[in-house]
Amino acid sequence: MRITTWNVNGLRAACRKGFLDVIETVGSDVILLQEIRCRPDQLPEDVADPPGWHVVWHPAQRPGYAGTAVWSRFPVEAVGTGLEPGDADDEGRVLTVRTAGLRLTSVYLPSGSSGDARQAVKEHWMTRFRPWADRERARAEPVVFGGDVNIARTEFDIFYAKGNAKNSGFLPHERAWMDDLVGSGWRDFVRDAWGDGVHGPYSWWSNRGRARELDRGWRIDYLLGNPAAADRVGWASVDRELSIGVSDHAPVSIDLD
């Protein structure tokens, strides 16, 4: 089974640019989407209710903003939204489902790059996210969460490490938070596949300075699994070239046995 996570940077625009072609080429069986920026009734019929897919939507209340979704080739049980019972999650940032014997969550953590106010929101989310992650990690069933966490974990996950050391997404305490999360027992499947000490693979690129063309990016999109899922992954990929022109993020995929 191939699981893909992808920040599509607006699903309506991505559809016009070849979204459906990309996911067919990747061969995804389950897709965790972030930043859909729409409600399903704003989409073409073949995307709002795609043939051959079971879909759960979690759009933001604010029009044209954030939002998550899960597409699966297998029947889906919607488990919940947000980080705890009663969490309004009105920006549509956390969506959990069960499908094909797995518990899966699409996650879109806030960016802090626009200024101090949004950085404070991001750090509040980081504080709230960790207890949720600890509970999910401890489950006996296989759990995978994927998405855009807006943090590059190490200097090997960003092309310009030194130049971004004081920028949101690569601040020392953000990197420590991400390292501690993985160190608590979550497996970073893409890093496991590529190996420590290897630069990339990057999953997001600025639109400036030919960054995508030259592969000068950040790895901020992850697929992480709890111990029950850890030994089932046999392959991982980031499809940079395939998604050029569709989103500023690339789809990140793993295969589970």
Backbone as a ProteinNet text record, in pm:
[ID]
protein_1_A
[PRIMARY]
MRITTWNVNGLRAACRKGFLDVIETVGSDVILLQEIRCRPDQLPEDVADPPGWHVVWHPAQRPGYAGTAVWSRFPVEAVGTGLEPGDADDEGRVLTVRTAGLRLTSVYLPSGSSGDARQAVKEHWMTRFRPWADRERARAEPVVFGGDVNIARTEFDIFYAKGNAKNSGFLPHERAWMDDLVGSGWRDFVRDAWGDGVHGPYSWWSNRGRARELDRGWRIDYLLGNPAAADRVGWASVDRELSIGVSDHAPVSIDLD
[TERTIARY]
84.5	0	88.4	62.7	142.4	66.6	129.9	73.5	150.2	78.4	138	85.4	173.3	130.7	170.1	80	107.8	35.4	112.4	56.4	35.5	-90.2	-119.9	-128.2	-117	-113.9	-236.4	-352.9	-478.7	-522.4	-621.3	-658.8	-725.1	-802.5	-865.1	-760.4	-659.6	-551.5	-471.7	-444.2	-367.6	-439.6	-571.3	-648.4	-632.2	-630.2	-612.1	-471.3	-377.2	-237	-192.4	-284.1	-247.4	-243.3	-310.9	-311.4	-350.1	-458.4	-504.9	-403.8	-340.2	-237.9	-120.2	-80.4	32.6	2	-115.3	-142	-158.6	-206.4	-213.9	-73.3	14.7	152	226.6	208	271.7	219.7	94.6	35.4	-10.1	-58.6	-98.6	-224.5	-226.8	-346.9	-418.1	-340.3	-394.6	-319.9	-394.1	-333.3	-376.6	-279	-303.3	-276.4	-379.3	-367.6	-368.7	-292	-292.6	-306.6	-350.6	-371.1	-460.1	-575	-667.7	-735.6	-757.5	-810.2	-948.3	-1030.4	-1162.4	-1253.6	-1381.7	-1481	-1502.8	-1547.7	-1568.2	-1669.8	-1769.2	-1868.9	-1812.9	-1686.9	-1622.1	-1533.2	-1532.9	-1443.6	-1519.5	-1449.4	-1512.9	-1562.7	-1666.7	-1727.9	-1629.8	-1537.8	-1444.1	-1336.5	-1333.8	-1243	-1322	-1438.1	-1521.9	-1566.9	-1596.1	-1636.9	-1565.3	-1433.9	-1353.6	-1385.6	-1406	-1434.6	-1319.3	-1355.7	-1255.4	-1190.2	-1233.3	-1175.1	-1283.3	-1244.1	-1324.7	-1257.6	-1334.3	-1274.3	-1339.3	-1255.4	-1301.9	-1240.5	-1324.4	-1280.6	-1282.7	-1185.8	-1184.3	-1139.5	-1227.5	-1189.7	-1189.8	-1115.4	-1117.5	-1248.4	-1288.5	-1407.5	-1382.7	-1261.4	-1225.4	-1210.7	-1280.6	-1273.4	-1131.9	-1092.8	-966	-843.3	-855.6	-747.1	-729.3	-605	-565.8	-652.7	-689.5	-774.3	-695.9	-755.3	-694.6	-799.9	-752	-840.3	-762.6	-836	-776.3	-853.3	-780.1	-834.2	-780.4	-865	-820.4	-890.1	-816.7	-875.2	-958.5	-945.5	-1013.3	-1122	-1222	-1323.2	-1259.5	-1317.3	-1259.8	-1359.1	-1306.1	-1382.4	-1324.4	-1405.4	-1359.5	-1353	-1235.8	-1215.9	-1241.1	-1185.6	-1206.5	-1115.3	-1136.4	-1056.4	-997	-889.1	-826.7	-739.9	-687	-588.7	-646.5	-769.8	-833.1	-983.7	-1061.2	-1206.8	-1252	-1341.9	-1392.6	-1307.2	-1196.2	-1110.3	-1182.1	-1207.4	-1281.9	-1204	-1073.4	-985.4	-1048.4	-1086.3	-1159.6	-1072.1	-940.1	-853.5	-832.2	-892.5	-886.3	-746.6	-676.3	-534.6	-504.6	-597.3	-570.1	-692.5	-674.2	-782.6	-734.2	-804	-766.2	-872.4	-826.1	-915.7	-856.7	-938.8	-889.9	-922	-823.7	-843.4	-739.5	-780	-689.7	-607.7	-669.2	-600.7	-503.7	-506.7	-416.5	-495.2	-433.4	-483.5	-394.5	-454.3	-378.8	-426.6	-332.3	-366.2	-296.7	-374.4	-319.9	-303.3	-181.1	-143.9	-90.1	-137.8	-84.8	-62	61.4	92.7	116.6	87.4	99.1	242.3	254.3	381.9	397.1	521	547.1	624.5	634.1	724.2	674.7	546.6	494	513.7	564.4	587.9	570.9	594	593.2	458.5	350.2	217.5	191.5	224.4	202.4	303.4	423.5	519	466.1	400.8	341.4	230.2	149.4	44.4	108	212.2	281.8	333.6	395.2	452.9	345	230.6	117.6	73	67.5	34.3	138.2	264.8	369.4	351.1	318.3	296	177.9	71.4	-48.1	-29.5	54.1	69.2	141.5	237.4	320.1	239.7	149.9	70.7	-13.5	-69	-142.5	-50	70.3	164.9	206.1	222.7	260	149.5	24.9	-86.6	-94.4	-78	-86	30	148.6	265.6	246.5	177.9	164.1	55.7	-19.2	-126.9	-70	-146.5	-104.3	-123.4	-218.3	-243	-141.1	-115.2	-22.5	-77.2	5.6	-32	70.8	23.4	109.5	48.8	130.6	82.2	174.8	113.7	189.9	141	231.9	189.3	302.7	262.1	351.4	359.9	476.8	492.4	568	610.4	676.9	801.9	874.7	1003	1096.9	1215.6	1321.7	1399.9	1408.9	1455.2	1605.1	1690.2	1834.7	1896.1	2026.4	2095.9	2096	2067.9	2061.2	1922.9	1829.7	1693.4	1667.1	1773.1	1758.4	1885.7	1870.4	1987.8	2076.2	2014.6	2090.3	2072.1	2141.4	2124.6	2172.8	2293.8	2350.5	2269.6	2227.6	2154.5	2013.4	1959.6	1822.8	1817	1930.9	1936.2	1850.6	1817.2	1734.5	1595.2	1559.3	1429.3	1333	1205.3	1102.5	1107.8	1095.3	1105.2	1239.4	1339.5	1471.3	1534.7	1450.8	1500.4	1549.9	1652.9	1707.5	1604.4	1512.5	1415.6	1311.2	1283.6	1193.7	1259.2	1386.6	1458.2	1469.3	1494.1	1501.3	1367.1	1258.1	1123.1	1100.5	1140.7	1121.6	1210.5	1333.5	1424.4	1371.9	1319.7	1266.5	1143.6	1061.5	944.2	986.5	1080.6	1128.6	1199.4	1277	1347.6	1258.1	1134	1041.3	988.9	1015.7	971.6	902.9	882.2	829.6	942.1	912.5	1010.2	990.2	1097.1	1097.1	1132.4	1030.5	1051.2	1139.6	1125	1206.7	1352.5	1378.7	1517	1576.7	1498.7	1548.2	1590.1	1510.3	1540	1663.2	1679.3	1791.3	1919.3	1905	2020.9	2060.9	2119.6	2168.6	2289.5	2304.4	2419.1	2407.1	2289	2264.7	2174.7	2212.7	2130.4	2005.1	1892.3	1764.3	1710.9	1609.3	1543.2	1453.6	1452	1371.2	1228.8	1134.6	993.7	923.5	990.8	933.5	1043.9	1007.7	1103.2	1040.1	1118.7	1076.2	1051.8	964.8	941.2	1045.8	1141.5	1243.3	1376.3	1455.9	1593.5	1614.2	1519.5	1531.8	1551.2	1493.7	1516.6	1468.3	1350.2	1297.8	1384.8	1418.9	1500.4	1635.6	1695.4	1827.8	1822.4	1703	1680.6	1746.3	1715.8	1763.6	1643.8	1606.2	1479.8	1490.5	1373.6	1357	1281.3	1312.4	1229.1	1141.6	1017.9	923.5	798.3	792	677.9	724.2	655.7	703.2	595.2	641.5	558.5	625.7	559.5	613.7	522.5	582.5	505.4	540.2	442.5	466.1	534.5	577.3	647.6	569	436	356.5	360.6	392.4	402	545.8	642.2	780.5	843.7	811.9	879.8	808.5	707.6	629.2	666.9	759.7	793.9	912.8	894.5	1000.8	1053.4	992.9	1030.7	982.3	1056	1014	1061.2	983	1016.6	962.3	1033.7	984.9	989	871.6	860.9	870.3	992.3	1015.1	976	1031.7	1011.2	869	810.9	675.7	574.1	594.7	494.5	526.5	634.3	666.4	549.8	509.8	397.3	262.9	256.6	129.8	123.9	231.8	239.7	384.4	406.1	543	596.8	513.5	554.7	550.4	631.8	627.9	554.5	490.5	433.1	542.3	522.1	614.1	541.1	603.3	533.6	615.9	545	606.7	522.1	584.6	513.6	512.2	394.9	380.3	345.9	415.5	384.4	254.8
-118.4	0	123.9	216	338.6	454.4	516.3	631.2	755.2	858.3	983.5	1098.5	1188.5	1315.3	1427	1526.9	1634.5	1761.6	1867.9	2001.5	2054.6	2067.9	2101.4	2251.3	2332.7	2479	2528.1	2478.4	2513.9	2405.5	2325	2209.6	2249.9	2359.1	2400.6	2435.5	2511.8	2546.1	2422.6	2335	2213.9	2125.9	2120.7	2040	2093.5	2225.3	2284.8	2259.8	2232.1	2216.8	2070.8	1975.5	1835.8	1748.7	1788.7	1712.3	1566.1	1541.2	1404.1	1320.3	1379.5	1307	1268.4	1358	1329.1	1212.5	1212.9	1105.5	971	972.3	846.6	797.6	888.9	850.6	800.4	866.3	822.1	684.4	655.8	526.7	518.3	630.5	636.3	553.5	486.6	418.4	499	577.5	667.8	800	911.1	1043.2	1130	1186.4	1281.9	1420.3	1501.4	1632.8	1742.8	1847.7	1967.6	2091.2	2197.8	2328.5	2315.5	2250.1	2234.4	2366.4	2454	2590.4	2593.6	2496.4	2495.3	2397.3	2408.4	2308.9	2214.5	2092.6	2001.1	2050.7	2131.4	2180.1	2287.8	2328.1	2423.9	2355	2223	2145.8	2081.9	2049.4	1970.9	1837.5	1783.5	1661.8	1546.5	1535	1422.5	1437.5	1552.1	1570.7	1573.3	1633.7	1637.2	1496.9	1414	1275.5	1187.8	1168.8	1105.1	956.9	911.1	769	681.8	577.1	484.1	523.1	635.1	682.9	701	680.3	717.6	839.8	945.9	1074.3	1129.5	1183.8	1258.5	1397.7	1500.3	1639.7	1707.7	1796.2	1879.7	2020.7	2095.6	2231	2328.8	2436.2	2545.2	2621.1	2683.7	2768.5	2895.6	2945.3	3065.4	3028.5	3095.4	3060.4	3075.7	2979.5	2987.9	2972.7	2897.4	2892.8	2750.9	2707.6	2584.4	2464.8	2379.7	2264.4	2139	2022.7	1892.5	1798	1687	1582.7	1452.3	1342.5	1210	1140.7	1090.3	1007.7	865.9	765.9	627.3	539.2	443.7	342.7	242.4	244.4	150.7	222.8	152.7	219	291.4	405	493.5	514.4	508.7	548.4	679.7	783.7	911.1	900.5	922.8	910.1	1042	1150.9	1279	1386.6	1507.6	1622.7	1688.6	1763.9	1833.2	1742.6	1799.8	1731.3	1667.1	1699.7	1636.7	1652.4	1573.7	1585.8	1728.9	1776.6	1911.5	2019.4	1981.6	2078.2	2128.5	2259.1	2313.5	2297.2	2315.6	2303.2	2371	2497.3	2565.9	2601.9	2579.8	2597.5	2466.6	2358.5	2231.5	2172.2	2168.1	2131.9	1986.2	1914.7	1776.4	1690.2	1587.4	1497.2	1353.8	1273.9	1135.2	1040.6	934	831.5	693.8	591.1	453.4	401.1	334.7	274.4	165.3	53.8	-57.1	-103.6	-105.9	-154.1	-56.8	68.1	170.4	286.6	353	480.7	587.8	680.4	778.9	919.6	1012.7	1151.7	1242.3	1331.6	1438.9	1562.5	1616.1	1723.4	1842.3	1960.8	2084.7	2184.1	2187.8	2279.5	2420.1	2522.3	2659.3	2697.1	2791.9	2855.6	2979.6	3008.6	3130.5	3233.4	3212.6	3294.4	3436.5	3462.8	3595.9	3696.6	3651.9	3746.4	3686.7	3769.6	3721.1	3665.5	3726.9	3680.4	3538.1	3510.7	3375.7	3277.3	3323.3	3234.4	3192.4	3284.5	3250.6	3147.8	3163.4	3064.1	2928.2	2927.7	2802.9	2734.8	2811.5	2752.5	2703.2	2768.6	2717.5	2582.1	2570.9	2443.4	2336.9	2370.9	2275	2221.3	2309.6	2267.8	2172.3	2202.6	2117.9	1987.5	1992.2	1876.5	1760.9	1792	1685.4	1584.8	1625.8	1525.8	1438.1	1499.3	1420.2	1317.1	1359.1	1267.7	1155.3	1185.7	1082.2	978	1022.3	926.4	839.4	901	824.3	725.7	767.5	679.6	553.4	566.7	455.8	355.7	383.1	291.6	158.6	50.9	-81.7	-100	-28	-40.2	41.3	6.1	85.9	226.6	326.6	467.2	534.8	608.4	691.9	831.2	933.5	1068	1133.2	1210.6	1275.1	1415.8	1499.5	1634.4	1733.7	1858	1973.4	2026.4	2007.5	2056	2188.5	2239.6	2370.2	2380.1	2266.4	2264	2170.9	2218.5	2133.2	2080.2	1949.1	1887.2	1906.3	1891.1	1899.1	1981.7	2005.5	2080.5	2004.9	1874.9	1797.1	1806.5	1871.5	1885.5	2023.8	2100.2	2234.9	2269.2	2333.6	2360.7	2468.8	2580.6	2690.8	2688.2	2598	2585.2	2709.5	2753.5	2866.6	2993.5	3016.6	3138.2	3142.4	3026.4	3021.4	2994.1	3000	2961.6	3049.4	3172.1	3261.6	3279.8	3192.4	3203	3096.8	3135.4	3039.4	2917.6	2801.9	2676.4	2609.2	2688.2	2630.6	2690.2	2742.6	2795.5	2680.8	2703.3	2593.6	2521.3	2596.1	2527.7	2451.1	2494.9	2418.3	2287.1	2292.8	2172.3	2076.2	2129.8	2045	1978.2	2052.6	1995.8	1879.8	1899.2	1794.1	1673.8	1698.6	1589.5	1510.6	1582.8	1516.4	1433.6	1483.3	1407.8	1276.2	1282.7	1159.9	1071	1130.1	1052.4	983.6	1029.2	968.5	833.3	797	666.4	668.9	787.2	797.6	771.8	698.5	673.7	772.6	838.8	931.2	847.9	802.6	701.8	749.2	873.7	922.7	934.5	987.1	995.5	856.4	761.1	623.9	570	600.2	548.7	615	746.4	819.6	804.6	787.4	774.8	906.7	898.8	1017.7	1074.4	1205.2	1268.8	1291.4	1265.5	1285.5	1406.6	1502.6	1621.1	1585.5	1641	1613.2	1477.5	1431.3	1497.7	1611.1	1721.7	1835.6	1817.5	1882.2	1866.6	1999.7	2111.1	2244.4	2336.3	2425.1	2517.7	2656.4	2757.8	2894.6	2915.1	3009.9	3046	3143.1	3177.5	3274.6	3204.1	3268.2	3226.8	3088.7	3039.8	2909.7	2795.9	2813	2715.6	2575.2	2567.3	2434.9	2371.5	2450.8	2400.8	2348.7	2420.4	2384.9	2293.7	2258.4	2172.2	2228.9	2355.4	2422.3	2447.5	2345	2350.3	2316.3	2283	2244.1	2110.7	2026.3	1907.3	1938.1	1975.5	2009.9	1923.4	1831.6	1740.3	1599.9	1539.7	1415.6	1307.1	1182.3	1067.1	995	993.7	933.7	820.9	716	602.2	563.3	508.1	460.1	322.8	266.4	137.9	26.3	26.9	-78.7	-71.1	47.2	64.2	61.7	67	97.6	-4.1	-130.5	-233.3	-267.7	-192.4	-226	-144.5	-50.9	38.2	-17.5	-29.7	-83.4	11.7	131.6	224	363.1	464.1	602.6	687.8	792.6	875.5	1015.9	1112.9	1249.9	1283.5	1312.4	1330.7	1477.8	1531.1	1674	1714	1649	1691.1	1667.2	1556.5	1522	1629.1	1696.8	1791.5	1936.5	1963.7	2101.9	2162.7	2282.6	2349.1	2319.9	2221.2	2187.9	2250.4	2238	2293.5	2328.8	2415.7	2444	2335.9	2240.1	2120.4	2000	1900.1	1773.8	1668.6	1571.6	1459.4	1370.6	1328.7	1240.5	1107.9	996.8	867.7	760.8	664.1	542.7	423.4	307.2	181.5	101.4	55	-30.7	-171.4	-270	-410	-449
0	0	0	-90.5	-101	-36.5	62.3	133.1	90.8	52.5	6.5	90.1	128.5	188.1	93.8	82.3	-14.2	26.9	49.1	62.7	-78.8	-118.4	-258.6	-284.9	-177.6	-195	-272.5	-232.6	-298.1	-395	-355	-436.6	-567.1	-567.6	-692.5	-797.1	-757	-849.8	-888.7	-792.2	-821.4	-923.4	-914.8	-1011	-1153.3	-1165.5	-1298.1	-1352.8	-1263.4	-1303.1	-1314.2	-1291.5	-1312.6	-1188.5	-1081.8	-957.5	-978.8	-1050.3	-1068.5	-1146.3	-1243.8	-1319.4	-1230.9	-1140.8	-1053.6	-961.3	-897.4	-802	-871.3	-995.2	-1069.9	-1104.3	-1142.4	-1175.9	-1052.5	-940.8	-816	-775.1	-806	-771	-627.3	-575	-434.5	-408.8	-293.3	-245.6	-138.4	-63.4	38.5	25.3	27.1	13.9	131.3	200.1	307.3	249.3	237.8	175.9	281.1	253.4	337.8	249.4	314.3	250.4	127.1	146.1	33.9	-1	95.6	76.5	9.9	35.3	-28.4	42.6	13	51.8	-66.4	-41.5	-154.6	-256.1	-212.4	-308	-401.4	-380	-468.6	-572.5	-572.4	-658.6	-774.2	-881.9	-988.2	-932.2	-992.7	-940.9	-930.7	-1027.7	-1025.2	-918.5	-849.5	-736.9	-605.6	-605.6	-486.2	-446.8	-546.8	-523	-625.6	-608.5	-713.3	-729.5	-851.4	-874.3	-824.3	-752.2	-702.2	-571.3	-513.3	-388.4	-281.4	-157.2	-41.1	19.9	43.2	80.2	206.7	294.8	412.2	403.8	416.9	405.3	542	564.2	685.6	647.7	578.2	535.6	652.4	636.3	734.1	724.3	834.3	831	750.2	755.5	680.1	531.7	443.6	301.4	245.8	161.8	91.6	178.9	289.5	387.2	439.5	453.2	522.6	480.9	577	548.8	512.5	546.9	520.2	462.2	408	355.4	350.7	344.9	323.5	212.1	114.3	7.3	25	9.3	22.1	-80	-134.9	-223	-144.4	-12.3	75.3	155	203.1	286.9	404.8	439.9	541.7	655.1	776.4	894.4	945.7	949.6	1003.6	1155.4	1212.3	1356.7	1427	1373.6	1438.2	1381.9	1430.6	1389.5	1513.6	1492.1	1603.1	1687.3	1795.7	1879.4	2003.9	2039.3	2154.6	2141.3	2215.4	2207	2235.5	2151.4	2168.6	2105.6	2044.1	1975.9	1850.5	1844.6	1730.5	1600.8	1605.5	1488.2	1367	1384	1277.4	1157.7	1168.3	1051.8	974.9	1021.4	949.7	942.9	1055	1052.4	1089.2	1149	1191.1	1160.8	1079	1040.5	1055.9	1137	1164.3	1112	1045.7	991.4	1020.4	999.1	990.3	851.4	792	661.4	641.3	582.3	548.3	668.4	786.4	905.4	968.5	926	978.7	1037.5	1132.4	1182.2	1120.8	1045.7	968.4	1001.7	1008.7	1035.8	936.3	875.5	791.8	878.5	881.9	974.3	895.7	930.4	870.7	983.5	1036.2	1144.5	1089.8	1168.9	1119.4	1084.5	994	963.9	1051.5	1089.3	1165.1	1086.1	955.7	874.4	850.6	875.3	844.4	957.1	1072.9	1179.9	1317.8	1419.2	1557.4	1600.1	1554.5	1596.2	1547.9	1421.4	1368.7	1428.1	1461.6	1528.1	1664.7	1734.1	1863.8	1847.4	1742.4	1714	1685.7	1605.7	1573.3	1700	1788.1	1908.3	2004.4	2005.9	2083.2	2028.1	1896	1833.5	1866.4	1864.1	1897.3	2038.9	2132.7	2271.7	2281	2209.2	2213.3	2135.1	2031.9	1944.7	2013.6	2098.1	2154.5	2238.5	2328.4	2400.4	2307.3	2202.2	2102.2	2038.9	1999.1	1935	2029.9	2157.9	2254.2	2268.1	2269.8	2278.4	2154.1	2037.9	1913.2	1901	1940.9	1933.1	2017.7	2130.5	2224.6	2185.6	2081.8	2043.2	1994.6	2022.1	1977.8	1828	1768.8	1625.6	1547.4	1421.6	1340.4	1317.4	1342.3	1326.8	1238.1	1140	1057.2	1053	1079.2	1051.3	949.7	861.5	756.3	735.8	686.9	656.2	661.1	651.3	650.1	792.8	856.9	993.5	999	883.2	874.7	960.7	972.4	1042.1	966.4	934.1	881.9	1001.5	1012.4	1136	1162	1062.2	1081	969.1	976.6	871.7	739.3	744.1	621	554.7	623.2	572.4	514.3	490.2	436.1	359.1	244.7	161.7	223.5	266.4	325.9	477.4	545	689.3	763	735.4	808	785.3	661.6	629.5	685	727.5	780	930.1	997.3	1137.7	1228.3	1182.1	1263.2	1204.3	1110.8	1045	1096.5	1103.8	1142.6	1051.6	1112.2	1039.7	1055.6	1102	1126.8	1252.3	1340.6	1466.9	1554.7	1635.5	1716.4	1801.6	1864.7	1950.6	1869.2	1744.7	1658.9	1617.8	1580.8	1542.7	1660.2	1779.7	1898.4	1924.8	1904.9	1923	1826.8	1700.6	1601.3	1630.4	1669.6	1704.3	1824.1	1923.4	2041.6	2006.9	1916	1872.2	1808.1	1714	1649.8	1751.4	1840.1	1940.9	2041.3	2052.6	2148.8	2101.9	1975.8	1927.3	1793	1736.3	1601	1501.1	1394.8	1289	1175.4	1137.8	1025.3	901.6	829	726.4	611.5	570.7	459.6	502.1	620.8	666.7	684.2	733.2	744.7	608.7	505.8	372.4	312.2	335.4	275.2	355.9	486.7	573.8	637.5	755.4	824.2	750.3	754.4	693.6	544.7	489.1	346.4	329	246.2	225.5	145.6	191.5	127.6	168.5	98.1	-14.5	35.1	-35.8	3.4	-48.4	20.3	-17.9	-43.7	-12.8	-39.5	-87.6	-184	-242.5	-253.3	-225.7	-249.2	-398.4	-429.6	-569.7	-623.3	-539.5	-579.1	-609.8	-695.9	-715.8	-775.6	-856.3	-922.9	-822.2	-702.4	-595.7	-633.5	-696.8	-733.7	-841.9	-941.2	-1051.2	-1001.8	-907.7	-857.1	-735.3	-692	-575.1	-449.9	-423.1	-303	-212	-137.3	-65.4	81.4	135	275	278.1	373.7	399.2	520.1	492	599.1	594.5	497.5	482.9	522	617.2	678.7	675	679.2	710.5	827.2	941.7	1062.9	1109.6	1164.3	1211.2	1353.6	1423.6	1560.1	1554.4	1668.8	1665.4	1596.9	1607.5	1544.2	1392.3	1338.2	1192.5	1142.8	1234.7	1197.9	1104.2	1120	1041.6	911.9	876.9	758.6	635.3	650	539.3	461.2	329.2	246.9	142.2	127.8	20.4	56.1	13.5	36.4	-80	-112	-228	-209.9	-269.5	-282.8	-431.1	-489.1	-634.1	-671.2	-669.8	-694.8	-836.7	-936	-1074.1	-1120.5	-1074.7	-1119.2	-1082.3	-970.8	-919.8	-950.9	-1024.6	-1061.4	-1139.8	-1100.7	-1165.7	-1103.7	-1014.6	-948	-809.8	-732.7	-598	-568.5	-469	-427	-334.8	-298.2	-225.4	-318.2	-289.1	-363.1	-281.5	-348.7	-276.2	-217.9	-94.5	-22	0.5	-36	-34.2	34.8	93.1	147.1	104.5	98.1	78.4	206.6	246.1	362.3	316.5	374.4	347.3	418.3
[MASK]
+++++++++++++++++++++++++++++++++++++++++++++++++++++++++++++++++++++++++++++++++++++++++++++++++++++++++++++++++++++++++++++++++++++++++++++++++++++++++++++++++++++++++++++++++++++++++++++++++++++++++++++++++++++++++++++++++++++++++++++++++++++++++++++++++

